[in-house]
């Protein structure tokens, strides 16, 4: 089962860009540090990422089993993220980056 989790855009100024989305659109900051921020924006989530750390991407939330199957199908290793989530990056036929992300059952993050 796949569901849209978030969209990530790159910015060299995490704090300034987060402030823009808060002031202009009423976004709620779920998490922020110097390298990335996670915002609730309406019914969705927006990740602000450093160009050196993450590509711009669309993230699909998947189960652990679906993530494992996708990783095997595409010959990918599953990455463990610092917040406890796990995922892989893929590309669609047009070259857009997709992230398949899995949250642990006891996840208390954003």
Protein Blocks (a to p, Z undefined) as FASTA:
>chain_A
ZZdfbdcdddfblklmmmmmmmmnopacfbdcfkbccddehjbccddddfklpccddddd
ddfklmmmmmmmnopacdddfkopacdddddfkopacddddddfklcbZZ
